[in-house]
Amino acid sequence: MAVIQERQADLEAHRFATTTPTPALVAFLRETLTPRLVAFIAGVTETRATRQWAEGERDIG
């Protein structure tokens, strides 16, 4: 039973990551992980980029 619940949680996370618009996903990550950590993971040096991504002002990449 626990394995089924774990797989269902994984599926929900996958759906969220693949169907959520990029700005909303970045905003969620900023709230969850902090802007600094999101910037580090993305390989950028300033958190301003993550704010701009979250607000839709700047494209990723």
Protein Blocks (a to p, Z undefined) as FASTA:
>chain_A
ZZmmmmmmmmmmmmmmmmgcfklmmmmmmmmnopklmmmmnopabfklmmmmmnopaceZ
Z
